[in-house]
Amino acid sequence: MKAPYEIVVPLFGAYEERCWGGEDWKPEFFYPTPACDKQGEVFTQAHGNSRSIWVNTALDLESGHIQYVYVVPDSIAALIDIHVKRADSANTSVKVVYQQTALKPELNAHVSEAARRHREMGPHWARALEECLKPKKS
């Protein structure tokens, strides 16, 4: 990312991700209320015709470690592990690792396809983050 660490790292909290996560990223928070990014946040998110349940298990903006566990009932359990680091004073590097497990054997192919898609998402996410960081026109 062509932006300082202090600006980039908060954007990986679920609440702040609304800026760049696309029109489908609409977390509905159970905790905290009012909604904000906080370690331990719990929310749901639409996934097609179902909803996933998400728990933030790490939100350390100082060290740049953010982690989520989510479950799509009767479908998938996933861990998302994010590491944000200062590349230099004006640039930030981000590493996102997904671990997904199918909860039914017949969903293994779906998980494999999701893994392939996630590997290709880096440039898309970078563009979305850059767009989010652009000054808003009044």
trRosetta pair geometry for C-beta under 8 A, 3 or more apart (Angstrom, degrees):
i j d omega theta_ij theta_ji phi_ij phi_ji
1 8 5.0 126 90 -107 158 142
1 91 6.6 160 83 -159 55 64
1 92 4.5 -14 61 63 109 93
1 93 7.4 -174 18 -85 78 23
1 94 6.4 51 -17 -12 112 113
1 126 6.5 -157 -87 -139 72 86
1 129 5.9 -64 -113 116 121 139
1 130 7.2 -170 -142 -70 82 80
2 90 7.0 -2 -167 144 64 92
2 91 5.8 -31 -115 -107 45 86
2 130 7.0 36 44 -109 96 108
3 7 4.9 -92 159 81 115 126
3 8 5.2 137 90 -56 109 100
3 90 7.4 -67 -139 177 13 59
3 91 7.3 74 37 -116 28 38
3 92 6.1 -35 76 12 69 114
3 129 7.8 -134 21 144 137 107
3 130 7.8 180 -27 -108 119 64
3 133 5.4 -107 -82 -143 153 163
4 7 5.1 86 67 10 82 103
4 8 7.0 -166 95 -5 38 94
4 86 7.9 -3 -163 -124 64 93
4 89 6.5 -21 -112 166 101 54
4 90 6.0 -53 -70 -125 76 33
4 91 7.8 -17 -89 -17 37 16
4 92 6.7 77 164 -43 18 110
5 8 5.9 -67 -139 42 29 104
5 9 5.7 25 174 -26 71 111
5 64 7.1 -67 -161 -85 114 122
5 84 6.7 136 -146 145 87 106
5 85 7.4 -59 -110 153 121 21
5 86 4.4 -54 -49 -86 140 83
5 92 4.7 143 -87 -99 59 114
6 9 6.8 -38 -124 26 20 107
6 10 8.0 17 172 -12 48 102
7 10 7.5 -72 -173 29 25 100
7 11 7.8 23 144 -23 58 113
7 92 8.0 -150 62 -19 79 144
7 133 6.6 76 148 -126 126 117
8 11 5.9 -66 -168 24 43 117
8 12 7.9 34 150 -21 71 99
8 84 6.2 -176 113 -160 109 133
8 92 4.2 -153 32 65 157 164
8 94 7.1 -130 160 -60 131 117
8 129 7.1 38 -134 -179 92 132
8 133 7.9 -25 -87 -80 71 134
9 12 6.4 -55 -169 20 45 109
9 61 5.0 124 132 -153 125 82
9 64 5.5 -101 -117 -112 125 77
9 66 7.8 163 -169 -33 80 122
9 84 4.6 166 -104 100 86 155
9 92 7.3 -139 -47 -154 76 149
10 13 5.9 -30 -174 5 60 113
10 16 5.2 125 141 -48 84 176
10 37 6.9 158 -164 56 82 157
10 61 6.1 19 -80 -127 69 135
11 16 5.0 -123 -120 130 38 119
11 17 6.4 100 171 -87 64 55
11 19 6.4 -80 -135 56 100 125
11 20 6.3 31 -176 17 122 129
11 129 6.3 107 130 -133 156 100
11 132 6.6 119 -135 109 136 149
12 16 7.4 2 29 76 22 114
12 17 6.6 42 -135 -72 25 103
12 66 4.6 165 123 40 123 166
12 82 5.3 -166 -171 128 146 160
12 84 6.4 -161 -4 -42 147 133
12 94 7.6 172 -69 -138 133 126
13 16 4.6 70 62 21 95 105
13 17 6.6 -153 85 -22 42 87
13 37 2.8 6 178 -124 149 145
13 41 7.6 85 -167 10 94 152
13 56 7.7 8 -141 -113 73 151
13 59 6.2 56 -104 -142 95 123
13 61 7.9 -29 -48 -75 111 113
13 66 7.0 -129 -75 -132 53 138
14 17 5.5 -48 -144 23 29 120
14 27 4.9 38 161 -23 116 168
14 29 7.9 143 102 -84 126 99
14 37 6.5 156 40 -103 64 89
14 41 6.1 -152 34 103 126 143
14 43 6.0 -180 134 34 155 144
14 54 6.8 136 -99 118 151 148
14 56 6.6 -128 -12 -65 117 119
14 68 7.3 101 -63 -93 112 137
15 18 6.5 -34 176 -6 39 111
15 27 7.0 -97 -83 63 50 130
15 29 7.4 6 -82 -61 101 134
15 35 5.5 160 -107 151 120 98
15 36 5.5 -64 -6 -148 173 26
15 37 4.6 -134 32 -49 111 80
15 41 7.5 -122 -29 -145 101 165
16 19 6.1 -23 174 4 62 113
16 37 5.8 -29 -9 -35 99 138
17 20 6.3 -79 -162 56 55 80
17 21 4.3 58 150 -46 94 123
17 25 6.0 -96 124 163 102 146
17 27 7.8 71 64 -10 110 124
18 21 5.9 -46 -103 29 24 115
18 25 6.0 -163 -110 112 52 104
18 26 7.2 67 -119 -104 103 47
18 27 7.4 -110 -68 22 100 92
19 132 4.1 90 138 -146 107 123
20 125 7.5 80 143 -160 121 65
20 128 4.1 118 -175 142 95 96
20 129 5.0 38 -147 -86 165 48
20 131 6.8 137 -118 67 92 90
20 132 3.8 -69 -66 -41 102 140
21 24 7.6 -105 134 72 91 65
21 25 2.9 -21 120 24 124 170
21 128 7.3 106 -70 155 17 144
22 25 5.3 101 58 -5 71 101
22 128 6.8 -53 -54 -130 78 145
24 46 6.8 -113 -173 78 88 108
25 45 7.2 -20 -141 -145 56 122
26 45 7.1 143 68 -135 53 74
26 46 6.8 17 56 13 100 108
27 35 7.5 153 101 -152 102 138
27 43 4.1 38 180 144 108 149
27 44 7.1 149 -155 71 64 35
27 45 5.2 -37 -99 -81 69 95
27 54 7.0 -63 -129 44 117 141
28 43 5.8 156 73 -165 40 91
28 44 5.0 -17 58 57 100 88
28 45 7.5 174 15 -76 75 44
29 32 6.9 -19 168 60 133 37
29 33 6.5 164 114 -80 112 71
29 35 3.8 153 15 -103 151 102
29 41 6.6 -55 -132 -170 107 103
29 42 7.2 105 -157 81 64 52
29 43 4.5 -44 -96 -96 52 106
30 33 7.7 -63 164 -46 26 104
30 42 4.6 -41 60 99 109 102
30 43 6.2 -174 9 -92 75 44
30 44 7.5 70 -29 -16 103 86
31 38 8.0 -91 143 73 79 119
31 40 6.8 -49 118 128 124 91
31 41 6.1 -167 101 -141 72 46
31 42 4.5 41 41 34 99 97
31 43 7.9 -133 48 -55 54 67
32 35 6.9 146 78 -116 66 28
32 36 5.9 -27 66 44 117 85
32 38 5.1 32 -8 35 125 144
32 41 6.4 -70 -2 -108 72 83
35 43 7.6 59 -127 -93 114 128
36 41 7.9 -140 85 -96 47 129
37 41 6.5 -74 -140 -35 43 150
37 56 7.9 124 -156 -87 74 171
37 59 6.3 -174 167 -162 95 145
38 41 5.3 119 61 -58 71 96
38 56 7.6 142 87 68 45 145
38 59 6.7 146 160 74 17 156
39 56 6.0 -138 -145 116 40 114
39 57 8.0 5 -162 162 86 14
39 58 6.8 -19 -128 -148 106 22
39 59 4.1 -155 -80 40 71 103
39 60 7.6 37 -79 -55 125 60
40 55 7.3 -26 -155 -170 44 87
40 56 6.0 -46 5 73 9 92
40 57 7.9 61 -87 -102 47 31
40 59 7.8 -97 3 13 51 120
41 54 7.9 1 109 113 86 100
41 55 7.6 167 86 -152 48 43
41 56 4.4 40 45 12 83 126
41 59 7.3 57 4 -38 104 150
42 53 7.5 -4 -170 -177 91 86
42 54 6.9 166 -151 88 45 61
42 55 5.4 -6 -103 -104 81 73
42 56 7.6 -122 -62 13 44 77
43 54 5.2 -14 65 60 75 107
44 51 4.6 16 179 170 119 121
44 52 6.6 158 -156 78 65 45
44 53 5.7 -31 -100 -99 80 56
44 54 7.0 164 -100 13 25 85
45 51 6.7 151 71 -159 31 74
45 52 5.1 -17 60 56 87 97
45 54 6.0 39 -3 -19 111 126
45 70 7.4 -28 34 -142 118 147
46 50 7.8 147 -156 90 55 35
46 51 5.8 -46 -99 -103 46 74
46 52 8.0 52 139 14 2 79
47 50 5.4 -22 71 75 92 81
47 51 6.7 140 19 -119 82 20
47 52 5.0 63 -17 -26 128 103
47 72 5.3 -67 63 -109 156 127
47 75 8.0 -166 106 85 141 158
50 72 5.7 93 105 -166 132 98
50 73 6.7 -142 -174 47 132 86
50 75 6.8 155 67 -12 162 146
51 72 7.8 180 101 -129 25 73
52 70 4.7 40 160 170 123 119
52 71 6.3 166 -157 81 81 34
52 72 4.5 -50 -94 -80 92 73
52 76 8.0 -33 -110 72 118 98
53 70 6.4 168 81 -152 42 72
53 71 5.4 -10 54 56 93 88
53 73 7.5 56 -1 -44 108 90
54 68 5.6 -16 -164 -170 104 118
54 69 7.3 154 -152 83 54 44
54 70 4.2 -23 -97 -96 73 105
55 68 6.9 151 78 -156 43 66
55 69 5.2 -11 59 60 94 92
55 70 7.3 169 18 -82 61 55
56 59 5.3 20 161 -44 131 114
56 66 7.5 -47 -153 -167 104 82
56 67 7.2 120 -166 82 60 54
56 68 5.5 -40 -104 -99 56 78
57 67 4.7 -51 69 100 94 107
57 68 6.7 154 12 -110 85 21
57 69 5.6 53 -26 -8 126 101
58 65 5.1 -44 145 128 133 98
58 66 6.0 -176 99 -140 84 23
58 67 3.9 49 35 25 105 104
59 66 5.6 34 -111 -121 56 81
59 67 8.0 -123 -54 34 53 61
60 63 4.5 4 126 39 122 102
60 64 7.2 -29 99 29 84 21
60 65 4.7 18 52 56 110 89
60 66 7.4 -152 37 -69 59 55
61 64 7.1 35 -161 -81 33 40
61 66 7.8 36 -80 -67 60 102
64 83 5.9 64 124 -169 102 54
64 84 3.7 -133 -160 69 107 75
64 85 5.7 157 103 -71 169 48
65 81 7.9 -24 -159 -168 86 80
65 82 7.2 144 -158 83 40 64
65 83 6.0 -7 -101 -105 68 70
65 84 7.9 -148 -58 26 28 75
66 82 4.2 -15 66 65 94 116
66 84 7.2 34 3 -6 107 109
67 79 7.0 -9 -170 -173 100 89
67 80 6.7 169 -152 88 52 59
67 81 5.1 0 -111 -111 97 63
67 82 6.7 -166 -75 24 48 74
68 78 8.0 15 107 107 90 93
68 79 7.4 165 88 -155 51 44
68 80 4.6 5 54 51 95 104
69 77 7.5 -5 -174 -176 92 87
69 78 7.0 167 -154 89 50 52
69 79 5.4 -17 -102 -101 75 70
69 80 7.9 -168 -76 20 30 69
70 77 7.6 179 94 -153 44 47
70 78 5.3 -8 60 60 82 98
70 80 7.5 15 6 -3 103 107
71 76 7.2 -176 -149 95 47 54
71 77 4.9 -11 -105 -106 84 74
71 78 7.5 177 -80 20 39 69
71 103 7.9 64 -156 -54 95 140
72 75 3.9 -41 104 67 107 124
72 76 4.7 34 38 45 108 86
72 77 8.0 -142 29 -67 63 37
74 103 6.1 -154 -164 95 22 134
74 104 6.9 21 177 -31 69 120
75 102 7.5 -68 170 -147 46 64
75 103 5.8 56 71 34 13 114
75 104 7.3 -40 -114 13 33 104
75 107 6.1 160 -158 -122 61 163
76 100 5.5 -18 -166 -166 117 105
76 101 6.8 144 -157 74 64 47
76 102 6.2 -40 -100 -107 72 44
76 103 6.2 -136 -71 -8 19 96
76 107 6.8 -137 -67 147 82 143
76 110 7.7 -115 -65 108 119 116
76 111 6.4 154 -114 -91 113 100
76 114 7.8 17 -115 22 158 167
77 100 7.3 155 82 -155 45 55
77 101 4.9 -12 60 59 92 102
77 103 6.2 96 -16 -64 90 103
78 98 6.4 -25 -164 -164 112 91
78 99 6.6 155 -155 83 60 53
78 100 4.5 -15 -102 -103 95 77
78 101 7.3 -173 -76 20 49 66
79 98 7.4 148 80 -158 55 43
79 99 4.4 2 53 54 100 104
79 100 8.0 -157 27 -70 60 43
80 96 6.7 -14 -170 -167 95 94
80 97 7.4 156 -157 80 46 50
80 98 5.6 -14 -104 -102 74 69
81 96 7.5 150 80 -157 49 45
81 97 4.6 -15 62 61 99 101
81 99 7.5 32 -3 -2 107 103
82 94 6.8 -17 -166 -167 95 94
82 95 7.2 159 -154 84 47 53
82 96 5.2 -8 -104 -105 81 75
82 97 7.8 -167 -73 24 38 67
83 94 7.4 157 83 -155 50 46
83 95 4.7 -4 57 56 97 101
84 92 6.1 1 -173 176 95 116
84 93 7.4 164 -154 86 48 49
84 94 5.2 -10 -105 -105 75 79
85 92 7.0 158 80 -161 40 68
85 93 5.0 -13 62 61 93 96
85 94 7.9 -179 22 -77 67 36
85 95 7.9 21 2 1 106 100
86 89 7.5 16 -169 -84 116 31
86 91 7.9 103 -171 85 55 57
86 92 6.3 -48 -111 -109 40 71
86 93 8.0 12 96 20 8 81
87 91 4.0 -46 65 104 123 101
87 92 5.9 -161 1 -97 94 13
87 93 4.9 104 -64 -27 103 94
88 91 5.2 39 43 39 83 95
96 118 7.9 -122 113 179 113 106
96 122 7.7 -179 37 -94 112 82
96 125 7.6 9 3 74 151 173
98 114 7.8 -115 137 133 151 101
98 115 6.8 -163 90 -114 121 70
98 118 5.0 -41 15 169 148 167
100 111 4.8 -167 112 -149 118 103
100 114 6.1 -6 38 91 170 132
100 115 6.6 -144 35 -65 119 92
101 111 7.1 6 -147 -127 10 154
102 105 6.8 105 111 -108 129 18
102 106 7.9 -160 169 66 138 38
102 107 3.8 174 -149 89 117 98
102 108 4.8 -113 12 -75 157 51
102 110 6.8 116 -102 60 117 96
102 111 4.6 -116 -52 -25 96 134
103 107 6.8 17 45 45 58 144
104 107 4.9 84 66 0 84 107
105 108 5.9 -15 -169 -23 50 112
106 109 8.0 -38 173 19 46 98
107 110 4.7 -49 -166 38 71 121
107 111 6.1 75 136 -25 84 96
108 111 5.7 -55 -150 35 34 111
108 112 6.4 35 152 -19 66 105
109 112 5.5 -52 -149 36 34 114
109 113 6.4 34 152 -18 66 105
110 113 5.8 -56 -149 37 30 110
110 114 6.3 33 152 -20 65 105
111 114 5.6 -52 -146 36 33 113
111 115 6.4 38 152 -23 64 103
112 115 5.7 -51 -151 32 32 114
112 116 6.7 34 150 -19 63 102
113 116 5.6 -50 -152 33 35 113
113 117 6.5 34 151 -17 66 104
114 117 5.7 -54 -148 38 34 111
114 118 6.2 35 154 -22 67 105
115 118 5.8 -52 -144 35 30 111
115 119 6.7 36 155 -23 62 102
116 119 6.0 -54 -156 28 31 113
116 120 7.0 16 152 -8 62 109
117 120 6.0 -70 -158 42 35 106
117 121 6.6 49 148 -45 68 104
118 121 5.4 -43 -149 8 38 123
119 122 7.8 -27 172 -15 36 101
120 123 7.8 -42 172 28 60 96
120 124 7.7 49 129 -3 73 115
121 124 5.1 -67 -159 48 60 114
121 125 5.4 57 147 -24 91 105
122 125 6.0 -60 -144 38 25 107
122 126 6.3 27 158 -21 64 107
123 126 5.5 -52 -145 34 33 115
123 127 6.5 33 157 -18 66 103
124 127 5.9 -56 -153 35 30 109
124 128 6.4 28 151 -17 65 108
125 128 5.6 -55 -146 38 34 112
125 129 6.2 35 155 -20 67 105
126 129 5.8 -54 -147 37 29 110
126 130 6.3 30 153 -19 64 106
127 130 5.7 -54 -147 37 31 112
127 131 6.3 33 154 -20 65 106
128 131 5.7 -53 -148 36 31 112
128 132 6.4 36 151 -22 63 105
129 132 5.5 -53 -150 34 33 115
129 133 6.4 28 154 -17 65 108
130 133 5.8 -60 -150 38 31 109
130 134 7.0 48 150 -39 63 93
131 134 5.8 -37 -158 5 36 116
